Amino acid sequence: MHIADLLIHVNETLDSNERESLQEELRKLYGVIAPRFNRETPHLLLVSYEPQEIDSLKLLNRVKANGYHAQLVGM
């Protein structure tokens, strides 16, 4: 299994319930291992995932499908 990390910048300021809900939404996707927001940088969502199962654009599009403006951040 190969694991990759992806950083997504969410433009909106999400409260703790919104962050948890988005993390749970991403966890439901096959190939996603651990989506998590950082407390010090609440606009940044780090997603650990299996790139052979799901790609970064599908992850970004799922965030956007939840009504948020977001973009991938180069690491």
MINUVO-682371 format. One record per residue (C-alpha): x, y, z; residue number from 1. Coordinates in steps of 0.1 Angstrom, whole numbers, plus 2048, in hexadecimal, padded with zeros to 3 digits. Each point is the difference from the previous one (the first is absolute). Layout:
residues N
+-----+-----+-----+-----+
|  c1 |  c2 |  c3 | num |
+-----+-----+-----+-----+
|   X |   Y |   Z | NUM |
...
+-----+-----+-----+-----+
This chain:
residues 75
+-----+-----+-----+-----+
|  c1 |  c2 |  c3 | num |
+-----+-----+-----+-----+
| 800 | 800 | 800 |   1 |
| 80D | 822 | 7F6 |   2 |
| 7F4 | 81E | 815 |   3 |
| 801 | 824 | 7F5 |   4 |
| 7F8 | 820 | 812 |   5 |
| 7EC | 81D | 7F1 |   6 |
| 7FB | 823 | 80E |   7 |
| 7E0 | 812 | 7F8 |   8 |
| 7FB | 824 | 808 |   9 |
| 7DB | 808 | 809 |  10 |
| 7F9 | 825 | 7FB |  11 |
| 7E2 | 801 | 819 |  12 |
| 805 | 801 | 825 |  13 |
| 7F0 | 7E0 | 80C |  14 |
| 7F4 | 7FB | 824 |  15 |
| 80A | 7DF | 812 |  16 |
| 7DF | 7EF | 7F6 |  17 |
| 805 | 809 | 7DB |  18 |
| 824 | 7F4 | 801 |  19 |
| 7F6 | 7DF | 810 |  20 |
| 7E4 | 7FB | 7E7 |  21 |
| 817 | 806 | 7E2 |  22 |
| 81A | 7E8 | 80F |  23 |
| 7E4 | 7E5 | 804 |  24 |
| 7F4 | 806 | 7DC |  25 |
| 824 | 7FA | 7F3 |  26 |
| 805 | 7E1 | 816 |  27 |
| 7E3 | 7F0 | 7EE |  28 |
| 813 | 800 | 7DF |  29 |
| 812 | 7E0 | 7F7 |  30 |
| 825 | 805 | 801 |  31 |
| 7FF | 81D | 81A |  32 |
| 813 | 7F7 | 81F |  33 |
| 801 | 81F | 816 |  34 |
| 7F2 | 823 | 7F9 |  35 |
| 808 | 819 | 81B |  36 |
| 800 | 825 | 806 |  37 |
| 81D | 810 | 814 |  38 |
| 7F5 | 815 | 81E |  39 |
| 81B | 81A | 7FA |  40 |
| 7F7 | 803 | 7DB |  41 |
| 7DA | 7F9 | 7FE |  42 |
| 7FE | 808 | 7DB |  43 |
| 818 | 7E4 | 7F7 |  44 |
| 7F3 | 7DC | 7FC |  45 |
| 81A | 7E5 | 7FE |  46 |
| 7F3 | 7E0 | 7F0 |  47 |
| 814 | 7DF | 801 |  48 |
| 7F3 | 7E9 | 7E4 |  49 |
| 809 | 7E4 | 7E8 |  50 |
| 806 | 810 | 7DE |  51 |
| 7FA | 7DF | 7EE |  52 |
| 7DC | 800 | 80D |  53 |
| 7F7 | 825 | 7FE |  54 |
| 810 | 81F | 7F1 |  55 |
| 806 | 823 | 80E |  56 |
| 7E6 | 811 | 7E9 |  57 |
| 7E4 | 7E9 | 80D |  58 |
| 809 | 80A | 823 |  59 |
| 801 | 824 | 7F8 |  60 |
| 7DF | 7FD | 7ED |  61 |
| 7F0 | 7EF | 81E |  62 |
| 809 | 81E | 816 |  63 |
| 7F2 | 818 | 7E6 |  64 |
| 7E0 | 7EA | 7FD |  65 |
| 7FA | 808 | 824 |  66 |
| 7FD | 825 | 7F7 |  67 |
| 823 | 80C | 809 |  68 |
| 819 | 812 | 7EA |  69 |
| 821 | 7EE | 801 |  70 |
| 821 | 7F9 | 7EE |  71 |
| 81C | 7E8 | 801 |  72 |
| 820 | 80C | 810 |  73 |
| 822 | 7F5 | 7F3 |  74 |
| 815 | 7ED | 819 |  75 |
+-----+-----+-----+-----+
